[in-house]
Structure formats: C-alpha cells, structure tokens
Amino acid sequence: MTAVDLRSPGRPRDDTAGPALLAAARRLVIAHGYEAVSVQMIAAEAQVGRQTLYRRWQGKADLVLEAFLASAQNAELCHADGTTEEKLNLFLGQVFKNLTTDGPAIRSLIASAQSDPDFREIFKQRFVQPRAEIVANIIQLGTARGEIRNDTDIDTAVTMLHGAFWYPLLLGETLNYELAHRIVRLLFEGIGTAKETRNSTRKN
C-alpha cells in the first residue's frame, strides 16, 4: 500500500509581490530619499509582509538598487544597429531620460554611500559597474569595427564618460540629450579613429 503524504504544501508564492515591492521601493525613495525609507514602509506600500520581502532580497539596499537598476538597463545597446558613437549617444540619452525622474533618488543613494561603506560596495557592484560594463563593451566592439583607436585606454574612457554626467547630476543641473551628445562628441574626438571622427564631424 502506498503511503500518502499528508504534509501541507505550504503557502504558494505570490508572483505579484516582487514587482509590487520594486515599484513601492522606487516610489518611496523618489519621494523621501533612501535614508528616510524603511523596509517596513516598503512592505506596507506594497501591501505585503516583511517576510515576503526578505524571501526575495537580503535587505533594503538590494531591493532598492534592483528597483532602480531595472529602470535603466541598456545592455542590448551593445548589439544594436548603428555606429559606436550613435550607440554611446543612445546609451547616455537613455540614462539622462531615466535621471529626469530618478535623479533626486540617485543623489540620495550616492549620499548614503559616502557614510556607509557596506552600502557603497553594494551600490558600486549593483548600480555603477553594470553601466560601466555596457559602455566598455560598446567601446570594445567599436575597436573591433575600426571606429575606435586600438590604443584606447578603455577604463579611462569609461570613467570620463560616467564622470561627465555624475558631476552635473550631483549639482542638480539639467541632463538632456544635447548634453549627452556634447559629452560623447568630445570623448569621440579623443578615442575615435581619424576616419570615423571626420565622418561624424560631417554629420554634425
């Protein structure tokens, strides 16, 4: 005779809880800043229990960073059509578009990273490095296509591109497509091949 398993199957996983928590985290951090938002506030806003949150994320930092990372993923740009300069323009333009809404929240995340070394490391790994890798991949592909000089220091180029928008972001200045275009054009004058630079200048 076959034994019957009478154990309870347990509470089913709510597939809507994750998206609700991500959306709640974004809304609250945009409205109040990272430091002012607690796990309890996020759970209440999403109308779920705190244990539901902890089953998916280690804590507030991981949840909040995923919420903002999800709104600014551009990895597909590496393989999009267009020249390297066009891809970098599109990447930076999309970043600036997201920062139109997320800018104050991102500034609060950066501020928190200055006083909390653990959060700074998570912020670097989850938020900064993925974007840096996208830019590095675009530049590497540009080198393979002959649009970027072979002797380009890719790490420095990535730092220059990101530093050029972190600075105005921290000062609360306007971030728009025109600024993105000027930043990329200036960078490309330094790392683009002579032929590609001439072609881009004629387009502009």
C-alpha positions in Angstrom: 0.0 0.0 0.0 1.4 3.4 -1.0 1.9 5.9 1.8 0.0 9.2 1.4 2.0 12.4 2.1 -0.3 14.4 4.4 2.2 17.4 4.8 0.9 20.8 3.9 2.2 22.1 0.5 3.0 25.4 2.2 1.8 28.9 1.2 2.0 29.4 -2.5 4.5 32.1 -3.7 2.8 35.3 -4.8 4.3 36.2 -8.2 2.9 39.7 -7.9 4.7 40.5 -4.7 8.2 41.1 -6.3 7.0 43.7 -8.9 4.9 45.4 -6.2 7.9 45.7 -3.8 10.1 47.0 -6.6 7.5 49.6 -7.6 6.9 50.6 -4.0 10.7 51.0 -3.3 11.0 53.3 -6.3 8.1 55.5 -5.3 9.2 55.9 -1.7 12.8 56.6 -2.4 12.0 59.1 -5.1 9.6 60.8 -2.7 11.6 60.7 0.5 15.2 59.7 -0.2 16.9 56.4 0.6 17.8 57.1 4.3 14.2 58.0 5.2 12.7 54.8 3.8 12.5 51.7 5.9 11.8 48.0 5.0 8.5 48.3 6.9 7.5 51.3 4.8 8.2 49.5 1.6 6.3 46.4 2.6 3.3 48.5 3.7 3.3 50.4 0.5 3.4 47.2 -1.5 0.7 45.6 0.8 2.8 42.6 1.6 4.5 41.3 4.8 8.2 42.0 5.6 9.0 38.3 5.4 7.8 38.3 1.8 10.4 41.0 1.1 13.2 39.1 2.9 12.4 35.9 1.0 13.4 37.8 -2.2 16.1 40.2 -1.1 18.6 40.3 1.7 17.5 43.8 2.8 16.6 47.3 1.8 19.8 48.0 -0.1 19.5 45.1 -2.5 15.8 45.8 -3.1 16.2 49.5 -3.8 19.2 49.1 -6.1 17.4 46.4 -8.1 14.4 48.7 -8.4 16.5 51.5 -9.9 18.7 49.2 -11.9 15.7 47.7 -13.6 14.6 51.1 -14.9 17.9 51.8 -16.7 19.2 48.6 -18.3 20.8 49.2 -21.6 22.8 46.0 -22.2 21.1 45.4 -25.6 22.7 48.5 -27.0 26.0 46.6 -27.4 24.5 44.7 -30.3 22.1 47.4 -31.7 22.4 48.8 -35.2 24.4 52.0 -35.7 27.9 53.3 -35.2 29.8 53.2 -31.9 29.2 57.0 -31.4 25.4 56.5 -32.1 25.3 53.7 -29.5 27.0 55.8 -26.9 24.7 58.7 -27.7 21.7 56.4 -27.3 23.1 54.9 -24.0 23.8 58.3 -22.4 20.5 59.8 -23.7 18.5 56.9 -22.1 20.5 57.4 -18.8 19.6 61.1 -18.8 16.0 60.3 -19.6 15.8 58.0 -16.6 17.6 60.5 -14.4 14.9 63.1 -15.2 12.7 61.1 -12.8 15.2 59.2 -10.7 17.8 62.0 -10.3 16.9 63.1 -6.7 16.7 59.4 -5.6 20.0 58.5 -7.1 21.6 61.5 -5.4 20.3 60.2 -2.1 21.8 56.8 -2.8 25.1 58.4 -3.5 24.9 60.4 -0.3 24.2 57.3 1.7 27.1 55.5 0.0 29.5 58.1 1.4 28.7 57.3 5.0 28.0 53.6 4.8 31.0 51.5 3.4 28.9 48.4 3.1 26.2 50.2 1.1 28.9 51.9 -1.0 30.2 48.5 -2.1 26.7 47.2 -3.0 26.0 50.4 -4.8 29.2 50.1 -6.8 28.6 46.4 -7.7 24.9 46.6 -8.4 24.4 50.1 -9.9 27.7 51.6 -11.1 29.6 48.6 -12.5 26.8 47.2 -14.8 26.6 50.5 -16.6 30.4 50.8 -16.8 30.5 47.3 -18.4 27.9 48.3 -21.0 30.0 51.3 -22.1 33.2 49.2 -22.1 31.5 46.6 -24.3 30.3 49.2 -26.8 33.8 50.7 -27.0 35.4 47.3 -27.4 33.1 46.4 -30.2 33.9 49.8 -31.7 37.6 49.0 -31.6 36.9 45.7 -33.4 35.0 47.6 -36.1 37.8 50.1 -36.6 35.8 53.0 -35.2 37.8 53.3 -32.0 41.6 53.6 -31.8 43.4 50.3 -30.9 45.5 52.0 -28.2 42.4 53.4 -26.4 42.5 53.1 -22.6 39.0 51.7 -22.2 38.9 52.0 -18.4 39.8 55.7 -18.6 37.3 56.3 -21.4 34.5 54.7 -19.3 35.5 56.8 -16.3 35.5 60.0 -18.4 32.0 59.3 -19.8 30.5 58.5 -16.4 32.2 61.3 -14.6 30.9 63.8 -17.1 27.3 63.1 -16.0 27.8 62.2 -12.3 29.1 65.7 -11.7 26.1 67.7 -13.1 23.8 65.1 -11.6 25.2 65.8 -8.1 24.8 69.5 -8.7 21.2 69.2 -9.8 21.9 70.6 -13.2 19.8 69.8 -16.3 20.6 66.5 -18.0 19.3 66.3 -21.6 20.1 64.8 -24.9 22.0 67.9 -26.1 24.5 67.5 -23.1 24.7 63.8 -23.8 25.6 64.4 -27.4 28.3 67.0 -26.5 29.9 64.6 -24.0 30.0 61.7 -26.4 31.3 64.0 -29.2 34.1 65.3 -27.1 35.0 61.8 -25.9 35.0 60.5 -29.5 37.3 63.2 -30.7 39.9 61.6 -28.4 39.3 57.9 -29.0 37.8 57.7 -32.4 39.8 56.8 -35.5 40.6 59.7 -37.8 38.2 58.4 -40.5 35.3 57.9 -38.0 35.9 61.3 -36.5 35.8 63.0 -39.9 32.6 61.2 -40.8 31.0 62.2 -37.5 32.0 65.8 -37.9 30.4 66.0 -41.4 27.2 64.6 -40.0 27.1 67.3 -37.3 
